[in-house]
Amino acid sequence: MKALLTKYKLVIRFIAIFLLVYGTLTLGYYLYLNMSDGSKYYPDYMTNLVAKQTNALLNGIGYDTVVLPHPNEASMKVIIEGKFVARVIEGCNAISIIILFLSFIVAFSGKLKTTLIYCFAGSIIIYAFNLIRIVILSVGLYHYPWRREVMHEVIFPLLIYGTVFLLWMVWVNRFSKTEKANA
């Protein structure tokens, strides 16, 4: 048993740190969501922010867009030129994806300063890419509503998770201690 623990020490360490960070951040996010009553920012601050920024970007590229609280569910309605095209729900704010990203980076940590900078920069990249994803998806749903399933369930999840995967690969190959130890 001791030989196995010694042999797989790095794997066990990675899994333990990953689960600890993921569990802590997920619990913190869960508590944040439970404390959000939606009275000032509906349905919660981050989802509201993503919806408002989506609205600004869509208007900025020439679409007459409004974003309104959905009357029947915890979401924001995206309305382009009078046509309800999409809902921005809590899962659209990229926080869960950022938590997954951060957990992996910390579990494969490098130097403290490098890890913190990469966590910050990667989170911004994921957040920005997610906003662009929602804008393109909204425009796509406005013009091609019959392609809803393939756009929402295949193409855009593949792009956002692909981005996270690429960020992970850059981290492991360029910055983590593990890569340097094996070089």
C-alpha positions in Angstrom: 0.0 0.0 0.0 2.8 2.4 0.9 4.5 1.6 -2.4 1.3 2.5 -4.3 1.0 5.8 -2.3 4.6 6.7 -3.1 4.2 5.7 -6.7 1.1 7.8 -7.3 1.9 10.6 -4.8 1.7 13.3 -7.5 -1.6 12.0 -8.8 -3.1 11.8 -5.3 -1.8 15.3 -4.6 -3.4 16.7 -7.8 -6.8 15.0 -7.1 -6.8 16.2 -3.4 -5.9 19.8 -4.3 -8.3 19.8 -7.2 -11.2 18.5 -5.1 -10.4 20.9 -2.2 -10.3 24.0 -4.4 -13.3 22.9 -6.5 -15.3 22.1 -3.4 -14.4 25.3 -1.6 -15.1 27.6 -4.6 -18.3 25.7 -5.5 -19.5 26.0 -1.8 -18.7 29.8 -1.9 -20.5 30.2 -5.1 -23.5 28.2 -3.8 -23.6 30.5 -0.7 -23.4 33.6 -2.9 -26.4 32.3 -5.0 -28.4 31.6 -1.9 -27.7 35.1 -0.5 -28.7 36.7 -3.8 -32.3 37.6 -3.4 -32.6 39.3 -6.8 -34.1 42.5 -5.4 -31.4 44.8 -6.7 -29.7 42.6 -9.4 -32.1 40.0 -10.9 -31.6 37.1 -10.7 -28.1 37.6 -9.2 -25.4 40.1 -9.7 -23.1 38.1 -12.0 -25.9 36.8 -14.2 -27.4 40.3 -14.4 -23.9 41.7 -15.3 -23.5 39.2 -18.1 -26.9 40.0 -19.5 -26.3 43.8 -19.4 -22.9 43.4 -21.0 -24.5 41.2 -23.7 -27.0 43.9 -24.3 -24.3 46.6 -24.6 -22.3 44.4 -27.1 -25.3 43.6 -29.2 -26.3 47.2 -29.3 -22.7 48.1 -30.1 -22.7 45.9 -33.2 -25.9 47.4 -34.5 -28.7 45.2 -33.1 -31.6 47.1 -31.3 -31.5 45.0 -28.2 -33.1 45.1 -24.7 -32.5 42.8 -21.8 -35.4 42.4 -19.3 -36.0 40.3 -16.2 -38.0 37.2 -17.2 -41.3 37.4 -15.3 -41.7 33.6 -14.8 -38.1 32.3 -14.1 -34.8 33.4 -12.7 -33.3 34.7 -15.9 -32.9 37.7 -18.2 -34.6 37.8 -21.5 -32.6 38.9 -24.6 -34.9 40.7 -27.1 -33.4 41.6 -30.4 -35.4 44.0 -32.5 -38.6 43.0 -30.6 -38.0 39.3 -31.0 -37.3 37.2 -27.8 -34.3 35.1 -28.8 -32.6 33.9 -25.6 -32.5 33.7 -21.8 -29.4 34.4 -19.8 -29.6 32.1 -16.8 -27.2 31.6 -13.9 -25.4 28.9 -15.9 -24.6 31.4 -18.6 -22.4 33.6 -16.4 -19.3 31.4 -16.8 -18.6 31.2 -13.0 -18.9 27.4 -12.8 -16.5 27.1 -15.8 -14.1 29.5 -14.2 -14.3 27.5 -10.9 -13.4 24.4 -12.9 -10.5 26.2 -14.6 -9.1 27.7 -11.4 -9.3 24.3 -9.6 -7.2 22.7 -12.3 -4.6 25.5 -12.4 -4.2 25.5 -8.6 -3.9 21.7 -8.6 -1.1 22.0 -11.2 0.3 25.0 -9.6 3.6 26.7 -10.6 5.3 29.6 -8.9 2.8 31.5 -6.7 3.0 34.8 -8.7 2.8 33.0 -12.1 -0.2 30.9 -10.8 -2.1 33.9 -9.6 -1.5 35.9 -12.7 -2.5 33.0 -14.9 -5.6 32.4 -12.8 -6.6 36.0 -13.2 -5.8 36.3 -16.9 -7.4 32.9 -17.7 -10.6 33.9 -15.8 -10.8 37.1 -17.8 -10.3 35.3 -21.0 -13.0 32.7 -20.2 -15.4 35.5 -19.0 -14.8 37.6 -22.2 -15.0 34.6 -24.5 -18.3 33.6 -22.8 -19.7 37.1 -23.4 -18.8 36.8 -27.1 -20.3 33.3 -27.2 -23.6 34.7 -25.8 -23.6 37.6 -28.3 -22.9 35.3 -31.3 -25.5 32.7 -30.0 -28.1 35.5 -29.6 -27.5 36.8 -33.2 -27.5 33.2 -34.4 -30.8 32.5 -32.7 -32.2 35.8 -34.1 -31.3 34.8 -37.7 -31.5 31.0 -37.5 -33.9 30.0 -34.7 -34.3 26.5 -36.3 -30.6 25.8 -35.5 -31.2 26.4 -31.7 -30.2 22.9 -30.5 -27.1 22.5 -32.6 -25.9 26.0 -31.7 -26.7 25.9 -28.0 -26.0 22.3 -27.2 -23.1 21.4 -29.5 -21.2 24.3 -31.2 -21.0 26.8 -28.4 -20.3 24.4 -25.5 -17.6 22.9 -27.6 -16.0 26.3 -28.1 -16.1 27.4 -24.5 -14.9 24.1 -23.1 -12.3 24.0 -25.9 -11.0 27.4 -24.8 -10.7 26.1 -21.2 -8.9 23.0 -22.4 -6.4 25.1 -24.5 -5.8 27.3 -21.5 -5.1 24.2 -19.4 -2.7 22.8 -22.0 -0.8 26.1 -22.2 -0.5 26.1 -18.4 0.7 22.5 -18.1 3.2 22.9 -21.0 4.6 26.3 -20.1 4.1 27.2 -16.5 3.3 24.4 -14.1 5.9 22.8 -11.8 5.1 19.4 -13.1 6.3 20.2 -16.7 9.5 21.7 -15.4 10.1 18.7 -13.2 9.8 16.3 -16.1 11.9 18.4 -18.5 
